[in-house]
Amino acid sequence: MQVIVRDNNIEQALRVLKKRMQREGVFREMRARRSYEKPSEKRIREQAEAVRRHRKLVKKKMQREGLLPAPKKVVRPR
């Protein structure tokens, strides 16, 4: 993974690098590898993740079809 540093702006490059690593799931994997996870615990965690993904998909589908109200948009002042 490469990040280009422009105008010696290291802070900006670090922010971009962290965002890319977050998107790739590097931090999640590092936390998971800190300690051993039993196969039974891994199976339970993966099943729970699958249920969450499915529920999120169903919720989005229902919002698109108009059965659920769309989430309110947050307006952040600059």
ZIMO-V90617 format. One record per backbone hydrogen bond with DSSP energy under -0.5 kcal/mol. NH is the residue of the N-H (numbers start at 1). CO is the residue of the C=O. If there is no record, write none. Layout:
nh=NH co=CO
nh=NH co=CO
//
This chain:
nh=6 co=4
nh=9 co=6
nh=10 co=8
nh=13 co=9
nh=14 co=10
nh=15 co=11
nh=16 co=12
nh=17 co=13
nh=18 co=14
nh=19 co=15
nh=20 co=16
nh=21 co=17
nh=22 co=18
nh=23 co=19
nh=24 co=20
nh=25 co=21
nh=25 co=22
nh=26 co=21
nh=29 co=25
nh=30 co=26
nh=31 co=27
nh=32 co=28
nh=33 co=29
nh=34 co=30
nh=34 co=31
nh=35 co=32
nh=38 co=36
nh=42 co=38
nh=43 co=39
nh=44 co=40
nh=45 co=41
nh=46 co=42
nh=47 co=43
nh=48 co=44
nh=49 co=45
nh=50 co=46
nh=51 co=47
nh=52 co=48
nh=53 co=49
nh=54 co=50
nh=55 co=51
nh=56 co=52
nh=57 co=53
nh=58 co=54
nh=59 co=55
nh=60 co=56
nh=61 co=57
nh=62 co=58
nh=63 co=59
nh=64 co=60
nh=65 co=61
nh=66 co=62
nh=66 co=63
nh=67 co=62
nh=68 co=62
nh=75 co=73
nh=76 co=74
nh=77 co=75
//
